[in-house]
Amino acid sequence: MTTKQILALFIALTTLFSLFPVLTRAEITNMTPQPQAQGQEQSDQRAMFDALRKTGSGRVTAIIDPQRLQLQGGRIIRLAGLDFPDYDPEDDSAEDNGKYTALAMDILRDMLIGKEVDLYQTPKKDWGRMNRMGHHIAHLERQEGGLWVQGTLLSLGLARVRTSQRNPEMAGQMITREEQARADGLGLWVEDTHRILTPDEAAGAAGRFALVEGRVESAAIKKNRVYLNFGQNWRDDFTVSIPPGSKRLFSKQGIDPLSFNGKTVRVRGWVEMYNGPYIEIDHPEAIEIIEDAEADEVEE
């Protein structure tokens, strides 16, 4: 199947997908979307971006790499919330990276070159709208057909969700698309290299971004820093840490990180080695509750 055929198929599937409601983050792993009336399709599409602000529009003139594109006039846009595991930004030729990076770029070219897009950015004007390179960080929607660019790439299994403290918005919608692609075995999710890791496998991902899922064996605070331990020995097991300055973001959402004790969670972040494999997260969207260990126990 050619790239254009893949894109045409996806556009048809996206039209069908847009008939389903947008789920909240808490509903992602426990609910199946129910179809809505077709008349609500347009309002649902607009509601997707309620957490963001529309900050402009433009015509796409170039795809620089899977993460960046250029608009007429020279503005460079970086796609918010995405990770391309087979893309090496140090490689001058993006096409020489992985096959999924190459396909993502082909999809972006066919979908966006010469097309008008709308930019949606974090509502904080001076926080997260532009990176140190002067590139605008945004979610993009193609005006023609109302295609959400990030959603397209995630639904095809060509990218993973990677939010940041400054751009946490749309996490729930993006994770929903990622999970569906993983369930359908699309794109990078057929590769063992890119699968979700267990805590015992986390050390093998040292030095790169990864998804790790497992049961929190203990949760504690030391010097105002939260530690989630996934084994019996904190000196060498997988650990997730939340720094003191980031705890307030959890509190704002009514989340107590200590309540993760005994629960199965999925965490996204850069794996380091510090008393075993270690991920530090600085915003709530980087961790999902997959299962409450006690919820499945049968009451006697």
Secondary structure, 3 states (H helix, E strand, C coil): CCHHHHHHHHHHHHHHHCCCCCCCHHHCCCCCCCCCCHHHHHHHHHHCCCCCEEEEEEEEEEEEECCEEEECCCCEEEECCEECCCCCCCCCCHHHCCHHHHHHHHHHHHHHCCCEEEEEECCCCCCCCECCCCCEEEEEEECHHHEEHHHHHHHCCCCEECCCCCCCCCHHHHHHHHHHHHHCCCHHHHCHHHCCECHHHHHHHCCCEEEEEEECCEEEEECCEEEEECCCCCCCCCEEEECHHHHHHHHHCCCCHHHHCCEEEEEEEEEEECCCEEEECCCHHHEEEEEECCCCCCCC
